[in-house]
Amino acid sequence: GLLGVSANAAEKLASHFPNPRKYPSRCGRGSVAFSFVCDPWDILGREIQDRIDMVARSVDSHGPKFGVAVMKTVGTGPTWGCGQEAQAAAKEIVTAWKFD
């Protein structure tokens, strides 16, 4: 699997994060038309989500494409940070959101 993590595990994790441009309500973004943020557990809160969207919209037409997927936890290991599980899930999300 990717970076030593099974493709199935990465796909399963990524499946919790639908493309917020297409499915904002499934990403916890309520009634907005589209979003760059998928925060299904509302970890960031509405104000921060809205700020991220504002910045993302300002660079969307002439800058790099990006999106934000907010995860409660990634993996089960004792270390904190962007480990193999997070990297594998991020790659799956980029592919699913067609940002590559």
mmCIF file as gemmi writes it, N, C-alpha and C atoms, coordinates in Angstrom:
data_model
loop_
_atom_site.group_PDB
_atom_site.id
_atom_site.type_symbol
_atom_site.label_atom_id
_atom_site.label_alt_id
_atom_site.label_comp_id
_atom_site.label_asym_id
_atom_site.label_entity_id
_atom_site.label_seq_id
_atom_site.pdbx_PDB_ins_code
_atom_site.Cartn_x
_atom_site.Cartn_y
_atom_site.Cartn_z
_atom_site.occupancy
_atom_site.B_iso_or_equiv
_atom_site.pdbx_formal_charge
_atom_site.auth_seq_id
_atom_site.auth_asym_id
_atom_site.pdbx_PDB_model_num
ATOM 1 N N . GLY Axp A 1 ? 0.821 -1.202 0 1 0 ? 1 A 1
ATOM 2 C CA . GLY Axp A 1 ? 0 0 0 1 0 ? 1 A 1
ATOM 3 C C . GLY Axp A 1 ? 0.852 1.246 0 1 0 ? 1 A 1
ATOM 4 N N . LEU Axp A 2 ? 0.233 2.353 -0.159 1 0 ? 2 A 1
ATOM 5 C CA . LEU Axp A 2 ? 0.884 3.652 -0.198 1 0 ? 2 A 1
ATOM 6 C C . LEU Axp A 2 ? 1.575 3.942 1.126 1 0 ? 2 A 1
ATOM 7 N N . LEU Axp A 3 ? 2.866 4.21 1.075 1 0 ? 3 A 1
ATOM 8 C CA . LEU Axp A 3 ? 3.654 4.546 2.265 1 0 ? 3 A 1
ATOM 9 C C . LEU Axp A 3 ? 3.502 3.519 3.38 1 0 ? 3 A 1
ATOM 10 N N . GLY Axp A 4 ? 3.285 2.263 3.025 1 0 ? 4 A 1
ATOM 11 C CA . GLY Axp A 4 ? 3.165 1.229 4.03 1 0 ? 4 A 1
ATOM 12 C C . GLY Axp A 4 ? 1.783 1.134 4.663 1 0 ? 4 A 1
ATOM 13 N N . VAL Axp A 5 ? 0.833 1.919 4.188 1 0 ? 5 A 1
ATOM 14 C CA . VAL Axp A 5 ? -0.53 1.881 4.709 1 0 ? 5 A 1
ATOM 15 C C . VAL Axp A 5 ? -1.391 1.242 3.637 1 0 ? 5 A 1
ATOM 16 N N . SER Axp A 6 ? -2.295 0.369 4.018 1 0 ? 6 A 1
ATOM 17 C CA . SER Axp A 6 ? -3.106 -0.298 3.013 1 0 ? 6 A 1
ATOM 18 C C . SER Axp A 6 ? -3.957 0.717 2.265 1 0 ? 6 A 1
ATOM 19 N N . ALA Axp A 7 ? -4.098 0.505 0.971 1 0 ? 7 A 1
ATOM 20 C CA . ALA Axp A 7 ? -4.922 1.394 0.146 1 0 ? 7 A 1
ATOM 21 C C . ALA Axp A 7 ? -6.35 1.405 0.656 1 0 ? 7 A 1
ATOM 22 N N . ASN Axp A 8 ? -6.823 0.256 1.123 1 0 ? 8 A 1
ATOM 23 C CA . ASN Axp A 8 ? -8.185 0.159 1.632 1 0 ? 8 A 1
ATOM 24 C C . ASN Axp A 8 ? -8.383 1.062 2.853 1 0 ? 8 A 1
ATOM 25 N N . ALA Axp A 9 ? -7.411 1.082 3.76 1 0 ? 9 A 1
ATOM 26 C CA . ALA Axp A 9 ? -7.518 1.918 4.96 1 0 ? 9 A 1
ATOM 27 C C . ALA Axp A 9 ? -7.528 3.393 4.589 1 0 ? 9 A 1
ATOM 28 N N . ALA Axp A 10 ? -6.677 3.791 3.654 1 0 ? 10 A 1
ATOM 29 C CA . ALA Axp A 10 ? -6.626 5.192 3.226 1 0 ? 10 A 1
ATOM 30 C C . ALA Axp A 10 ? -7.925 5.586 2.527 1 0 ? 10 A 1
ATOM 31 N N . GLU Axp A 11 ? -8.448 4.717 1.677 1 0 ? 11 A 1
ATOM 32 C CA . GLU Axp A 11 ? -9.712 4.993 0.987 1 0 ? 11 A 1
ATOM 33 C C . GLU Axp A 11 ? -10.852 5.119 1.979 1 0 ? 11 A 1
ATOM 34 N N . LYS Axp A 12 ? -10.872 4.251 2.985 1 0 ? 12 A 1
ATOM 35 C CA . LYS Axp A 12 ? -11.929 4.296 3.992 1 0 ? 12 A 1
ATOM 36 C C . LYS Axp A 12 ? -11.892 5.62 4.755 1 0 ? 12 A 1
ATOM 37 N N . LEU Axp A 13 ? -10.699 6.046 5.147 1 0 ? 13 A 1
ATOM 38 C CA . LEU Axp A 13 ? -10.561 7.31 5.854 1 0 ? 13 A 1
ATOM 39 C C . LEU Axp A 13 ? -10.984 8.471 4.958 1 0 ? 13 A 1
ATOM 40 N N . ALA Axp A 14 ? -10.532 8.467 3.716 1 0 ? 14 A 1
ATOM 41 C CA . ALA Axp A 14 ? -10.867 9.536 2.777 1 0 ? 14 A 1
ATOM 42 C C . ALA Axp A 14 ? -12.366 9.578 2.486 1 0 ? 14 A 1
ATOM 43 N N . SER Axp A 15 ? -13.053 8.441 2.584 1 0 ? 15 A 1
ATOM 44 C CA . SER Axp A 15 ? -14.483 8.408 2.286 1 0 ? 15 A 1
ATOM 45 C C . SER Axp A 15 ? -15.31 9.256 3.253 1 0 ? 15 A 1
ATOM 46 N N . HIS Axp A 16 ? -14.744 9.602 4.402 1 0 ? 16 A 1
ATOM 47 C CA . HIS Axp A 16 ? -15.439 10.458 5.363 1 0 ? 16 A 1
ATOM 48 C C . HIS Axp A 16 ? -15.396 11.918 4.954 1 0 ? 16 A 1
ATOM 49 N N . PHE Axp A 17 ? -14.676 12.223 3.869 1 0 ? 17 A 1
ATOM 50 C CA . PHE Axp A 17 ? -14.47 13.603 3.452 1 0 ? 17 A 1
ATOM 51 C C . PHE Axp A 17 ? -14.883 13.809 2 1 0 ? 17 A 1
ATOM 52 N N . PRO Axp A 18 ? -16.185 13.948 1.759 1 0 ? 18 A 1
ATOM 53 C CA . PRO Axp A 18 ? -16.622 14.203 0.386 1 0 ? 18 A 1
ATOM 54 C C . PRO Axp A 18 ? -16.122 15.569 -0.077 1 0 ? 18 A 1
ATOM 55 N N . ASN Axp A 19 ? -16.064 15.761 -1.371 1 0 ? 19 A 1
ATOM 56 C CA . ASN Axp A 19 ? -15.603 17.029 -1.93 1 0 ? 19 A 1
ATOM 57 C C . ASN Axp A 19 ? -16.518 18.162 -1.465 1 0 ? 19 A 1
ATOM 58 N N . PRO Axp A 20 ? -15.99 19.127 -0.702 1 0 ? 20 A 1
ATOM 59 C CA . PRO Axp A 20 ? -16.841 20.202 -0.172 1 0 ? 20 A 1
ATOM 60 C C . PRO Axp A 20 ? -17.342 21.16 -1.242 1 0 ? 20 A 1
ATOM 61 N N . ARG Axp A 21 ? -16.721 21.153 -2.404 1 0 ? 21 A 1
ATOM 62 C CA . ARG Axp A 21 ? -17.229 21.987 -3.501 1 0 ? 21 A 1
ATOM 63 C C . ARG Axp A 21 ? -18.534 21.415 -4.047 1 0 ? 21 A 1
ATOM 64 N N . LYS Axp A 22 ? -18.645 20.096 -4.004 1 0 ? 22 A 1
ATOM 65 C CA . LYS Axp A 22 ? -19.845 19.446 -4.524 1 0 ? 22 A 1
ATOM 66 C C . LYS Axp A 22 ? -20.866 19.132 -3.432 1 0 ? 22 A 1
ATOM 67 N N . TYR Axp A 23 ? -20.397 18.795 -2.23 1 0 ? 23 A 1
ATOM 68 C CA . TYR Axp A 23 ? -21.274 18.337 -1.154 1 0 ? 23 A 1
ATOM 69 C C . TYR Axp A 23 ? -20.996 19.09 0.151 1 0 ? 23 A 1
ATOM 70 N N . PRO Axp A 24 ? -21.153 20.408 0.176 1 0 ? 24 A 1
ATOM 71 C CA . PRO Axp A 24 ? -20.806 21.162 1.387 1 0 ? 24 A 1
ATOM 72 C C . PRO Axp A 24 ? -21.603 20.74 2.622 1 0 ? 24 A 1
ATOM 73 N N . SER Axp A 25 ? -22.86 20.372 2.454 1 0 ? 25 A 1
ATOM 74 C CA . SER Axp A 25 ? -23.653 19.999 3.633 1 0 ? 25 A 1
ATOM 75 C C . SER Axp A 25 ? -23.142 18.708 4.255 1 0 ? 25 A 1
ATOM 76 N N . ARG Axp A 26 ? -22.622 17.784 3.447 1 0 ? 26 A 1
ATOM 77 C CA . ARG Axp A 26 ? -22.045 16.544 3.981 1 0 ? 26 A 1
ATOM 78 C C . ARG Axp A 26 ? -20.709 16.797 4.669 1 0 ? 26 A 1
ATOM 79 N N . CYS Axp A 27 ? -20.149 17.984 4.444 1 0 ? 27 A 1
ATOM 80 C CA . CYS Axp A 27 ? -18.868 18.363 5.059 1 0 ? 27 A 1
ATOM 81 C C . CYS Axp A 27 ? -19.069 19.278 6.256 1 0 ? 27 A 1
ATOM 82 N N . GLY Axp A 28 ? -20.301 19.408 6.73 1 0 ? 28 A 1
ATOM 83 C CA . GLY Axp A 28 ? -20.559 20.247 7.884 1 0 ? 28 A 1
ATOM 84 C C . GLY Axp A 28 ? -20.621 21.726 7.573 1 0 ? 28 A 1
ATOM 85 N N . ARG Axp A 29 ? -20.829 22.073 6.301 1 0 ? 29 A 1
ATOM 86 C CA . ARG Axp A 29 ? -20.831 23.474 5.911 1 0 ? 29 A 1
ATOM 87 C C . ARG Axp A 29 ? -22.237 24.029 5.718 1 0 ? 29 A 1
ATOM 88 N N . GLY Axp A 30 ? -23.229 23.321 6.194 1 0 ? 30 A 1
ATOM 89 C CA . GLY Axp A 30 ? -24.597 23.831 6.217 1 0 ? 30 A 1
ATOM 90 C C . GLY Axp A 30 ? -25.133 24.238 4.869 1 0 ? 30 A 1
ATOM 91 N N . SER Axp A 31 ? -25.565 25.479 4.77 1 0 ? 31 A 1
ATOM 92 C CA . SER Axp A 31 ? -26.293 25.93 3.588 1 0 ? 31 A 1
ATOM 93 C C . SER Axp A 31 ? -25.433 26.691 2.582 1 0 ? 31 A 1
ATOM 94 N N . VAL Axp A 32 ? -24.097 26.689 2.713 1 0 ? 32 A 1
ATOM 95 C CA . VAL Axp A 32 ? -23.274 27.387 1.727 1 0 ? 32 A 1
ATOM 96 C C . VAL Axp A 32 ? -23.34 26.649 0.392 1 0 ? 32 A 1
ATOM 97 N N . ALA Axp A 33 ? -23.202 27.391 -0.704 1 0 ? 33 A 1
ATOM 98 C CA . ALA Axp A 33 ? -23.3 26.803 -2.038 1 0 ? 33 A 1
ATOM 99 C C . ALA Axp A 33 ? -22.152 25.845 -2.326 1 0 ? 33 A 1
ATOM 100 N N . PHE Axp A 34 ? -20.948 26.23 -1.948 1 0 ? 34 A 1
ATOM 101 C CA . PHE Axp A 34 ? -19.798 25.332 -2.019 1 0 ? 34 A 1
ATOM 102 C C . PHE Axp A 34 ? -18.744 25.841 -1.055 1 0 ? 34 A 1
ATOM 103 N N . SER Axp A 35 ? -17.821 24.953 -0.744 1 0 ? 35 A 1
ATOM 104 C CA . SER Axp A 35 ? -16.819 25.285 0.257 1 0 ? 35 A 1
ATOM 105 C C . SER Axp A 35 ? -15.49 24.64 -0.12 1 0 ? 35 A 1
ATOM 106 N N . PHE Axp A 36 ? -14.438 25.072 0.519 1 0 ? 36 A 1
ATOM 107 C CA . PHE Axp A 36 ? -13.123 24.465 0.38 1 0 ? 36 A 1
ATOM 108 C C . PHE Axp A 36 ? -12.795 23.643 1.628 1 0 ? 36 A 1
ATOM 109 N N . VAL Axp A 37 ? -13.717 23.628 2.6 1 0 ? 37 A 1
ATOM 110 C CA . VAL Axp A 37 ? -13.483 23.006 3.896 1 0 ? 37 A 1
ATOM 111 C C . VAL Axp A 37 ? -14.427 21.824 4.1 1 0 ? 37 A 1
ATOM 112 N N . CYS Axp A 38 ? -13.862 20.687 4.46 1 0 ? 38 A 1
ATOM 113 C CA . CYS Axp A 38 ? -14.669 19.547 4.87 1 0 ? 38 A 1
ATOM 114 C C . CYS Axp A 38 ? -14.342 19.279 6.342 1 0 ? 38 A 1
ATOM 115 N N . ASP Axp A 39 ? -15.266 19.657 7.188 1 0 ? 39 A 1
ATOM 116 C CA . ASP Axp A 39 ? -15.111 19.545 8.648 1 0 ? 39 A 1
ATOM 117 C C . ASP Axp A 39 ? -16.382 18.915 9.21 1 0 ? 39 A 1
ATOM 118 N N . PRO Axp A 40 ? -16.591 17.619 8.907 1 0 ? 40 A 1
ATOM 119 C CA . PRO Axp A 40 ? -17.862 16.984 9.273 1 0 ? 40 A 1
ATOM 120 C C . PRO Axp A 40 ? -18.158 16.959 10.77 1 0 ? 40 A 1
ATOM 121 N N . TRP Axp A 41 ? -17.14 17.095 11.607 1 0 ? 41 A 1
ATOM 122 C CA . TRP Axp A 41 ? -17.354 17.082 13.051 1 0 ? 41 A 1
ATOM 123 C C . TRP Axp A 41 ? -17.354 18.495 13.646 1 0 ? 41 A 1
ATOM 124 N N . ASP Axp A 42 ? -17.283 19.508 12.793 1 0 ? 42 A 1
ATOM 125 C CA . ASP Axp A 42 ? -17.315 20.918 13.215 1 0 ? 42 A 1
ATOM 126 C C . ASP Axp A 42 ? -16.222 21.222 14.247 1 0 ? 42 A 1
ATOM 127 N N . ILE Axp A 43 ? -15.043 20.742 13.985 1 0 ? 43 A 1
ATOM 128 C CA . ILE Axp A 43 ? -13.915 20.95 14.889 1 0 ? 43 A 1
ATOM 129 C C . ILE Axp A 43 ? -13.446 22.403 14.851 1 0 ? 43 A 1
ATOM 130 N N . LEU Axp A 44 ? -13.391 22.982 13.666 1 0 ? 44 A 1
ATOM 131 C CA . LEU Axp A 44 ? -12.903 24.356 13.534 1 0 ? 44 A 1
ATOM 132 C C . LEU Axp A 44 ? -13.933 25.404 13.946 1 0 ? 44 A 1
ATOM 133 N N . GLY Axp A 45 ? -15.198 25.097 13.769 1 0 ? 45 A 1
ATOM 134 C CA . GLY Axp A 45 ? -16.247 26.074 14.033 1 0 ? 45 A 1
ATOM 135 C C . GLY Axp A 45 ? -16.522 26.921 12.797 1 0 ? 45 A 1
ATOM 136 N N . ARG Axp A 46 ? -17.707 27.46 12.738 1 0 ? 46 A 1
ATOM 137 C CA . ARG Axp A 46 ? -18.187 28.181 11.553 1 0 ? 46 A 1
ATOM 138 C C . ARG Axp A 46 ? -17.31 29.38 11.182 1 0 ? 46 A 1
ATOM 139 N N . GLU Axp A 47 ? -16.894 30.166 12.161 1 0 ? 47 A 1
ATOM 140 C CA . GLU Axp A 47 ? -16.128 31.371 11.867 1 0 ? 47 A 1
ATOM 141 C C . GLU Axp A 47 ? -14.802 31.048 11.163 1 0 ? 47 A 1
ATOM 142 N N . ILE Axp A 48 ? -14.09 30.07 11.656 1 0 ? 48 A 1
ATOM 143 C CA . ILE Axp A 48 ? -12.811 29.701 11.038 1 0 ? 48 A 1
ATOM 144 C C . ILE Axp A 48 ? -13.043 29.06 9.671 1 0 ? 48 A 1
ATOM 145 N N . GLN Axp A 49 ? -14.065 28.224 9.561 1 0 ? 49 A 1
ATOM 146 C CA . GLN Axp A 49 ? -14.391 27.627 8.265 1 0 ? 49 A 1
ATOM 147 C C . GLN Axp A 49 ? -14.675 28.723 7.237 1 0 ? 49 A 1
ATOM 148 N N . ASP Axp A 50 ? -15.455 29.725 7.634 1 0 ? 50 A 1
ATOM 149 C CA . ASP Axp A 50 ? -15.784 30.829 6.73 1 0 ? 50 A 1
ATOM 150 C C . ASP Axp A 50 ? -14.539 31.619 6.336 1 0 ? 50 A 1
ATOM 151 N N . ARG Axp A 51 ? -13.627 31.815 7.262 1 0 ? 51 A 1
ATOM 152 C CA . ARG Axp A 51 ? -12.379 32.54 6.957 1 0 ? 51 A 1
ATOM 153 C C . ARG Axp A 51 ? -11.529 31.758 5.952 1 0 ? 51 A 1
ATOM 154 N N . ILE Axp A 52 ? -11.437 30.457 6.154 1 0 ? 52 A 1
ATOM 155 C CA . ILE Axp A 52 ? -10.676 29.626 5.207 1 0 ? 52 A 1
ATOM 156 C C . ILE Axp A 52 ? -11.302 29.722 3.825 1 0 ? 52 A 1
ATOM 157 N N . ASP Axp A 53 ? -12.617 29.645 3.759 1 0 ? 53 A 1
ATOM 158 C CA . ASP Axp A 53 ? -13.304 29.771 2.466 1 0 ? 53 A 1
ATOM 159 C C . ASP Axp A 53 ? -13.023 31.121 1.817 1 0 ? 53 A 1
ATOM 160 N N . MET Axp A 54 ? -13.016 32.175 2.599 1 0 ? 54 A 1
ATOM 161 C CA . MET Axp A 54 ? -12.767 33.508 2.06 1 0 ? 54 A 1
ATOM 162 C C . MET Axp A 54 ? -11.363 33.578 1.432 1 0 ? 54 A 1
ATOM 163 N N . VAL Axp A 55 ? -10.365 33.071 2.142 1 0 ? 55 A 1
ATOM 164 C CA . VAL Axp A 55 ? -8.997 33.063 1.613 1 0 ? 55 A 1
ATOM 165 C C . VAL Axp A 55 ? -8.918 32.177 0.373 1 0 ? 55 A 1
ATOM 166 N N . ALA Axp A 56 ? -9.507 31.009 0.44 1 0 ? 56 A 1
ATOM 167 C CA . ALA Axp A 56 ? -9.456 30.075 -0.685 1 0 ? 56 A 1
ATOM 168 C C . ALA Axp A 56 ? -10.106 30.665 -1.925 1 0 ? 56 A 1
ATOM 169 N N . ARG Axp A 57 ? -11.225 31.348 -1.768 1 0 ? 57 A 1
ATOM 170 C CA . ARG Axp A 57 ? -11.892 31.971 -2.922 1 0 ? 57 A 1
ATOM 171 C C . ARG Axp A 57 ? -11.023 33.062 -3.54 1 0 ? 57 A 1
ATOM 172 N N . SER Axp A 58 ? -10.259 33.753 -2.711 1 0 ? 58 A 1
ATOM 173 C CA . SER Axp A 58 ? -9.438 34.847 -3.231 1 0 ? 58 A 1
ATOM 174 C C . SER Axp A 58 ? -8.276 34.343 -4.083 1 0 ? 58 A 1
ATOM 175 N N . VAL Axp A 59 ? -7.825 33.114 -3.866 1 0 ? 59 A 1
ATOM 176 C CA . VAL Axp A 59 ? -6.728 32.577 -4.659 1 0 ? 59 A 1
ATOM 177 C C . VAL Axp A 59 ? -7.188 31.523 -5.661 1 0 ? 59 A 1
ATOM 178 N N . ASP Axp A 60 ? -8.435 31.119 -5.609 1 0 ? 60 A 1
ATOM 179 C CA . ASP Axp A 60 ? -8.917 30.011 -6.436 1 0 ? 60 A 1
ATOM 180 C C . ASP Axp A 60 ? -8.746 30.272 -7.929 1 0 ? 60 A 1
ATOM 181 N N . SER Axp A 61 ? -9.053 31.464 -8.388 1 0 ? 61 A 1
ATOM 182 C CA . SER Axp A 61 ? -9.028 31.708 -9.824 1 0 ? 61 A 1
ATOM 183 C C . SER Axp A 61 ? -7.619 31.898 -10.381 1 0 ? 61 A 1
ATOM 184 N N . HIS Axp A 62 ? -6.662 32.263 -9.545 1 0 ? 62 A 1
ATOM 185 C CA . HIS Axp A 62 ? -5.332 32.534 -10.063 1 0 ? 62 A 1
ATOM 186 C C . HIS Axp A 62 ? -4.207 31.968 -9.195 1 0 ? 62 A 1
ATOM 187 N N . GLY Axp A 63 ? -4.529 31 -8.413 1 0 ? 63 A 1
ATOM 188 C CA . GLY Axp A 63 ? -3.507 30.416 -7.545 1 0 ? 63 A 1
ATOM 189 C C . GLY Axp A 63 ? -3.653 28.917 -7.466 1 0 ? 63 A 1
ATOM 190 N N . PRO Axp A 64 ? -2.912 28.307 -6.565 1 0 ? 64 A 1
ATOM 191 C CA . PRO Axp A 64 ? -2.995 26.852 -6.429 1 0 ? 64 A 1
ATOM 192 C C . PRO Axp A 64 ? -4.349 26.437 -5.871 1 0 ? 64 A 1
ATOM 193 N N . LYS Axp A 65 ? -4.792 25.264 -6.262 1 0 ? 65 A 1
ATOM 194 C CA . LYS Axp A 65 ? -6.037 24.732 -5.711 1 0 ? 65 A 1
ATOM 195 C C . LYS Axp A 65 ? -5.726 24.068 -4.383 1 0 ? 65 A 1
ATOM 196 N N . PHE Axp A 66 ? -6.579 24.301 -3.423 1 0 ? 66 A 1
ATOM 197 C CA . PHE Axp A 66 ? -6.392 23.621 -2.147 1 0 ? 66 A 1
ATOM 198 C C . PHE Axp A 66 ? -7.732 23.416 -1.473 1 0 ? 66 A 1
ATOM 199 N N . GLY Axp A 67 ? -7.739 22.509 -0.539 1 0 ? 67 A 1
ATOM 200 C CA . GLY Axp A 67 ? -8.91 22.225 0.262 1 0 ? 67 A 1
ATOM 201 C C . GLY Axp A 67 ? -8.442 21.819 1.644 1 0 ? 67 A 1
ATOM 202 N N . VAL Axp A 68 ? -9.367 21.847 2.574 1 0 ? 68 A 1
ATOM 203 C CA . VAL Axp A 68 ? -9.036 21.522 3.958 1 0 ? 68 A 1
ATOM 204 C C . VAL Axp A 68 ? -9.962 20.411 4.43 1 0 ? 68 A 1
ATOM 205 N N . ALA Axp A 69 ? -9.376 19.296 4.836 1 0 ? 69 A 1
ATOM 206 C CA . ALA Axp A 69 ? -10.126 18.193 5.429 1 0 ? 69 A 1
ATOM 207 C C . ALA Axp A 69 ? -9.695 18.11 6.887 1 0 ? 69 A 1
ATOM 208 N N . VAL Axp A 70 ? -10.628 18.325 7.801 1 0 ? 70 A 1
ATOM 209 C CA . VAL Axp A 70 ? -10.314 18.351 9.225 1 0 ? 70 A 1
ATOM 210 C C . VAL Axp A 70 ? -10.639 16.986 9.824 1 0 ? 70 A 1
ATOM 211 N N . MET Axp A 71 ? -9.608 16.354 10.386 1 0 ? 71 A 1
ATOM 212 C CA . MET Axp A 71 ? -9.762 15.014 10.949 1 0 ? 71 A 1
ATOM 213 C C . MET Axp A 71 ? -9.647 15.063 12.464 1 0 ? 71 A 1
ATOM 214 N N . LYS Axp A 72 ? -10.479 14.271 13.126 1 0 ? 72 A 1
ATOM 215 C CA . LYS Axp A 72 ? -10.38 14.152 14.582 1 0 ? 72 A 1
ATOM 216 C C . LYS Axp A 72 ? -9.084 13.464 14.973 1 0 ? 72 A 1
ATOM 217 N N . THR Axp A 73 ? -8.856 12.319 14.388 1 0 ? 73 A 1
ATOM 218 C CA . THR Axp A 73 ? -7.638 11.548 14.643 1 0 ? 73 A 1
ATOM 219 C C . THR Axp A 73 ? -7.252 10.833 13.36 1 0 ? 73 A 1
ATOM 220 N N . VAL Axp A 74 ? -5.993 10.459 13.291 1 0 ? 74 A 1
ATOM 221 C CA . VAL Axp A 74 ? -5.513 9.678 12.158 1 0 ? 74 A 1
ATOM 222 C C . VAL Axp A 74 ? -4.622 8.588 12.714 1 0 ? 74 A 1
ATOM 223 N N . GLY Axp A 75 ? -4.976 7.368 12.448 1 0 ? 75 A 1
ATOM 224 C CA . GLY Axp A 75 ? -4.15 6.258 12.912 1 0 ? 75 A 1
ATOM 225 C C . GLY Axp A 75 ? -4.322 5.993 14.398 1 0 ? 75 A 1
ATOM 226 N N . THR Axp A 76 ? -3.553 5.042 14.858 1 0 ? 76 A 1
ATOM 227 C CA . THR Axp A 76 ? -3.674 4.629 16.251 1 0 ? 76 A 1
ATOM 228 C C . THR Axp A 76 ? -2.355 4.638 16.997 1 0 ? 76 A 1
ATOM 229 N N . GLY Axp A 77 ? -1.297 5.093 16.34 1 0 ? 77 A 1
ATOM 230 C CA . GLY Axp A 77 ? 0.029 5.073 16.956 1 0 ? 77 A 1
ATOM 231 C C . GLY Axp A 77 ? 0.184 6.114 18.05 1 0 ? 77 A 1
ATOM 232 N N . PRO Axp A 78 ? 1.26 5.988 18.839 1 0 ? 78 A 1
ATOM 233 C CA . PRO Axp A 78 ? 1.481 6.9 19.963 1 0 ? 78 A 1
ATOM 234 C C . PRO Axp A 78 ? 2.074 8.248 19.552 1 0 ? 78 A 1
ATOM 235 N N . THR Axp A 79 ? 2.446 8.402 18.274 1 0 ? 79 A 1
ATOM 236 C CA . THR Axp A 79 ? 3.088 9.647 17.846 1 0 ? 79 A 1
ATOM 237 C C . THR Axp A 79 ? 2.07 10.637 17.324 1 0 ? 79 A 1
ATOM 238 N N . TRP Axp A 80 ? 2.436 11.906 17.431 1 0 ? 80 A 1
ATOM 239 C CA . TRP Axp A 80 ? 1.582 12.981 16.942 1 0 ? 80 A 1
ATOM 240 C C . TRP Axp A 80 ? 2.21 13.534 15.684 1 0 ? 80 A 1
ATOM 241 N N . GLY Axp A 81 ? 1.426 13.92 14.734 1 0 ? 81 A 1
ATOM 242 C CA . GLY Axp A 81 ? 1.969 14.55 13.542 1 0 ? 81 A 1
ATOM 243 C C . GLY Axp A 81 ? 1.406 13.942 12.285 1 0 ? 81 A 1
ATOM 244 N N . CYS Axp A 82 ? 2.037 14.272 11.206 1 0 ? 82 A 1
ATOM 245 C CA . CYS Axp A 82 ? 1.57 13.847 9.893 1 0 ? 82 A 1
ATOM 246 C C . CYS Axp A 82 ? 2.263 12.549 9.524 1 0 ? 82 A 1
ATOM 247 N N . GLY Axp A 83 ? 1.756 11.459 10.055 1 0 ? 83 A 1
ATOM 248 C CA . GLY Axp A 83 ? 2.349 10.153 9.817 1 0 ? 83 A 1
ATOM 249 C C . GLY Axp A 83 ? 1.892 9.547 8.513 1 0 ? 83 A 1
ATOM 250 N N . GLN Axp A 84 ? 2.23 8.302 8.341 1 0 ? 84 A 1
ATOM 251 C CA . GLN Axp A 84 ? 1.903 7.583 7.114 1 0 ? 84 A 1
ATOM 252 C C . GLN Axp A 84 ? 0.405 7.547 6.853 1 0 ? 84 A 1
ATOM 253 N N . GLU Axp A 85 ? -0.393 7.364 7.906 1 0 ? 85 A 1
ATOM 254 C CA . GLU Axp A 85 ? -1.84 7.295 7.727 1 0 ? 85 A 1
ATOM 255 C C . GLU Axp A 85 ? -2.372 8.609 7.168 1 0 ? 85 A 1
ATOM 256 N N . ALA Axp A 86 ? -1.905 9.721 7.717 1 0 ? 86 A 1
ATOM 257 C CA . ALA Axp A 86 ? -2.372 11.031 7.267 1 0 ? 86 A 1
ATOM 258 C C . ALA Axp A 86 ? -1.921 11.312 5.839 1 0 ? 86 A 1
ATOM 259 N N . GLN Axp A 87 ? -0.693 10.968 5.527 1 0 ? 87 A 1
ATOM 260 C CA . GLN Axp A 87 ? -0.188 11.188 4.174 1 0 ? 87 A 1
ATOM 261 C C . GLN Axp A 87 ? -0.963 10.363 3.154 1 0 ? 87 A 1
ATOM 262 N N . ALA Axp A 88 ? -1.247 9.123 3.49 1 0 ? 88 A 1
ATOM 263 C CA . ALA Axp A 88 ? -1.997 8.261 2.586 1 0 ? 88 A 1
ATOM 264 C C . ALA Axp A 88 ? -3.423 8.775 2.406 1 0 ? 88 A 1
ATOM 265 N N . ALA Axp A 89 ? -4.057 9.179 3.506 1 0 ? 89 A 1
ATOM 266 C CA . ALA Axp A 89 ? -5.418 9.717 3.418 1 0 ? 89 A 1
ATOM 267 C C . ALA Axp A 89 ? -5.431 11.011 2.617 1 0 ? 89 A 1
ATOM 268 N N . ALA Axp A 90 ? -4.442 11.878 2.82 1 0 ? 90 A 1
ATOM 269 C CA . ALA Axp A 90 ? -4.373 13.135 2.07 1 0 ? 90 A 1
ATOM 270 C C . ALA Axp A 90 ? -4.274 12.861 0.575 1 0 ? 90 A 1
ATOM 271 N N . LYS Axp A 91 ? -3.466 11.891 0.196 1 0 ? 91 A 1
ATOM 272 C CA . LYS Axp A 91 ? -3.348 11.554 -1.225 1 0 ? 91 A 1
ATOM 273 C C . LYS Axp A 91 ? -4.675 11.058 -1.779 1 0 ? 91 A 1
ATOM 274 N N . GLU Axp A 92 ? -5.375 10.233 -1.018 1 0 ? 92 A 1
ATOM 275 C CA . GLU Axp A 92 ? -6.685 9.745 -1.452 1 0 ? 92 A 1
ATOM 276 C C . GLU Axp A 92 ? -7.687 10.902 -1.588 1 0 ? 92 A 1
ATOM 277 N N . ILE Axp A 93 ? -7.643 11.847 -0.649 1 0 ? 93 A 1
ATOM 278 C CA . ILE Axp A 93 ? -8.558 12.992 -0.689 1 0 ? 93 A 1
ATOM 279 C C . ILE Axp A 93 ? -8.258 13.875 -1.894 1 0 ? 93 A 1
ATOM 280 N N . VAL Axp A 94 ? -6.983 14.141 -2.146 1 0 ? 94 A 1
ATOM 281 C CA . VAL Axp A 94 ? -6.604 14.949 -3.313 1 0 ? 94 A 1
ATOM 282 C C . VAL Axp A 94 ? -7.115 14.302 -4.596 1 0 ? 94 A 1
ATOM 283 N N . THR Axp A 95 ? -6.966 13.002 -4.695 1 0 ? 95 A 1
ATOM 284 C CA . THR Axp A 95 ? -7.447 12.286 -5.872 1 0 ? 95 A 1
ATOM 285 C C . THR Axp A 95 ? -8.972 12.36 -5.972 1 0 ? 95 A 1
ATOM 286 N N . ALA Axp A 96 ? -9.656 12.12 -4.86 1 0 ? 96 A 1
ATOM 287 C CA . ALA Axp A 96 ? -11.123 12.149 -4.861 1 0 ? 96 A 1
ATOM 288 C C . ALA Axp A 96 ? -11.666 13.545 -5.173 1 0 ? 96 A 1
ATOM 289 N N . TRP Axp A 97 ? -10.991 14.575 -4.658 1 0 ? 97 A 1
ATOM 290 C CA . TRP Axp A 97 ? -11.449 15.959 -4.883 1 0 ? 97 A 1
ATOM 291 C C . TRP Axp A 97 ? -10.954 16.508 -6.214 1 0 ? 97 A 1
ATOM 292 N N . LYS Axp A 98 ? -10.135 15.739 -6.926 1 0 ? 98 A 1
ATOM 293 C CA . LYS Axp A 98 ? -9.582 16.117 -8.223 1 0 ? 98 A 1
ATOM 294 C C . LYS Axp A 98 ? -8.784 17.413 -8.144 1 0 ? 98 A 1
ATOM 295 N N . PHE Axp A 99 ? -7.936 17.513 -7.125 1 0 ? 99 A 1
ATOM 296 C CA . PHE Axp A 99 ? -7.059 18.677 -6.958 1 0 ? 99 A 1
ATOM 297 C C . PHE Axp A 99 ? -5.669 18.409 -7.513 1 0 ? 99 A 1
ATOM 298 N N . ASP Axp A 100 ? -5.423 17.195 -8.027 1 0 ? 100 A 1
ATOM 299 C CA . ASP Axp A 100 ? -4.072 16.89 -8.517 1 0 ? 100 A 1
ATOM 300 C C . ASP Axp A 100 ? -3.903 17.313 -9.957 1 0 ? 100 A 1
